């Protein structure tokens, strides 16, 4: 008998999984030193994805963190917002886009 998986239970990409894991780790961090480590790691991943225009990977990670850990979702969304506004030249790619997950809407 064939097993059918719903779309929501399918695995996400490895890069999305890394964003989710880093966001959860930063959300659970217990010290400023650990915060800095996870922030830099997360920012580096986001910068790489933004430079290569991989918005769907970021959106998937936002969806996943929203479902499993809202604190990690806020961490990822805030870090994403920081990267966009940091003068890195990526804001034009996402100008005017919005991100909606469930009942939570975040302008990106």
Secondary structure by P-SEA (a helix, b strand, c coil): cbbbbccccccccaaaaaaaaaaaaaaacccaaaaaaaaaaaaaaaaaaaaacaaaaaaaaaaaaaaccaaaaaaaaaaaaaaaacccccccccccbbbbcccccccc
